[in-house]
């Protein structure tokens, strides 16, 4: 699901690289980490847009190779605890972010407000750091994810993915001790393997030593 959640206020405006320039350094997570669970929310309608997002017509989760390698180490540690990773979003083409911006400018489309941003108006999603014109996901080393048990049941994190509000902050006091413990577990294991989070979203992580810190890409995974 909306980096912080869909962006980076210091985003550069360098032109996207072509698919051919990127192909050697991006990998598919389902092929790189065999037991990972993929549930790309923007490839369906269960998201804050309420529709398939541009660039997600095929569900394919990619990350830069360094980010995928670090995530594989996370998955290996979790296996020792009978836990698995579930991916909600990974590499996000810039055209998807542009779709978010068009949606945000449509004042009449409030279909998902009650579920995803009940206490905010669309302009506030930008003011409060949930949406940006460029996303760290488009740099290829950011993933939105959660934890599941071995049977694929998600651990209770207190909110759904892409819920825009203080309840989704990793440090929120508006969740139960059990939910907070699950969030702390996710945060700690990701940090141990080189990822950093954001204040607004418990699910959002970027590789600290990302290979493309100043480049925002727009190629499609299936090109």
N, C-alpha and C positions, 0 to 999 in steps of 0.2 A: 504497500500500500504502500505522501505525500510526503548540502544537509550538513545541515540538519535534514530532515525528511525530504526532501526532494531537491536539495540544493546546497549551494555554497556561496555565501555573499561575496567572496573574493574571486568568483569565477572569471576566467579569462575568456576572450572572444576569438580565440584562434580557430581557424577553419577545421572541420573534422577531417581526420585521415580516412583514406579509402579502406575498403574491406581487405584488399590485397596487402596493404601495409600492416594490417593488424593480425591477419590470420595466424602467423606463427606464434604469437604470444598470448592468445586467448584460447581457453579450453572449455569444453562442456563439462559441467559439474557432475552430471549423471554418469559420464564415462570416466571421470577422474576419481570420484569418490563413490564406489558402487552402492553403498548402503544409504546414501543421502536421499532424502525425500524432497521432491520438487512439487510445489504448489504455487505456480506463478499467478498471483492474484490479478495482474493486469492482462493476462491472457483470457480471462473470463469476465463475468459481470459482477462478481462479488468483490467490489472495490469502491472507493469513494467517487469515482466517475459514474459507476453503474453501467459500464459497457466495456467491450474489448478496447484496449488502448492502442493507438497507432504504434506499430513496431512490434506488437505482440500477437500478430495473427497466427504465428506458430509459437508454441511454448518451448523455449530453448534457453536454459540458464547458462550463461557464460560468465567467466571471470578471467582477469589476467592470470598468467601462470603463477606468478609469485603469490597472489592472493589465494588461488586454488590450492597451492602447496601448503600454505599456512592453514587453510580451512581443513585440509586433509589431516593435519596434525591435531586440530581441534576434534575432528570426528574420531580419531584414534584414541584420544584421551577419554572421550565420552563413552566409547565402547566398553571401557573398563568399568563404567558405572551403569551399563545396560541402558544407555541413552543414545539417541540419534539426533541429527540435525535435520531441520525442515526449512527449505528455502522459499520465501515469499517473493523475493525479487533479487536480481543480481545486476549484470550489465543492463543499462537502460539507454536505448538510443535517444539522441536529442529530440527526435520527432515525437517521442512519447511525452517528454517534458513540454514540448510545444502544445500537445494535446491538452495537458493539464492547464496550461495558460489559457487556452480557448475556453475550456470548461469554466475556469474561474471568472472569466469575463461575461459568462452567460448568467445574468442575475435571476432569470426565471427558472432555471434548472436547479431545483432543490430536492430532487428525488431521494438523495442519500443523506440529507442533512441530519435527520433524526438519529440515524445509526452511526455516522462517522464524525460529525462536527456539530452536535446539538447546541452547544453554548457559544458558537462562533458564527460570524457572517463570513462570506467568501473573502472579502478584502483582508480580514483579520488573519487568514491563513498565511498571508505573506508577512503581515506586520509581526506576527508571533513566531515566525521561523519554521513554519511547516512546509511552505512552498517557496521555490525560487525559480528564476528564469533559467538557471543551469543547475544540474544535479551532480553530486559526487558520484552517483551511480554511472553516469555517462563516462567517467574516467576509467571504469572497468575493474575497480578494486574495492567496491562497496557491495555489501550484501545485507538484505533484510531477512531475518531468520528467527527461529524459535527452537525449543527442545521438545522431543517426544520420547515416550518409552519405546521399548523394542517392538511393540505392536503398532507404533505409529500414532498413538494417542498423545495429543499435545499436552505439555505441562501447563497448568493454570498460571498465566502471567497477569491476570487481573483485567486486561482489556483485549479487544480484538486488535489485529494488525491494522494500522492506519487509523486508529481512533485519535482524533486531534483534540487534545485537551490535557490538562495537568495530570490526569490519572495515568497517562501513558509515560510520564517521565520516569526514568529508572529509579529515581530517589523518592517517588511519590509516597506520601503517607496515607493516601486514600485507597490502599489495598490491604489485604489481610497479611498477617505474618507469613503464612504459607506462600502466598503469591509473591511477596517481597523476597523470600528465600529463593524461589525459582528464578526470579530476575537476577538476584545476586550471583547465583550459580552461572547463569548465562554470561553475565558481564565478566566474571572472574576468569572463566575458561577462555573467553575470547581475548581478553587482555593478555593472558599468559602466552598467547601465540601471536602477538603482534598487532592486534586490532584495537582501535579506539572507538568509543561510542559517542553519542551526542546527548545533550541534556533533555531533548524533547521526546525521544523515542527509545523504548527498551529493546527494540528489535534491530536497530540500525548500527552497522559496524563498517569501518573503513580500515584497510591495511595501513598502518602508520607509515611504512616505507613503500608507498605505492609507486609503481614504475612510471605512471603518467600523471603527475600531480597537476599539470597545467593544460592538459588536453582533454577535450570533450568530444566524444565520438558519436557517429550517427549511422554506422553500418548495420545491416540486418544479419543476424546469426546464420540464416539459411542462404545468404547470397554466395 
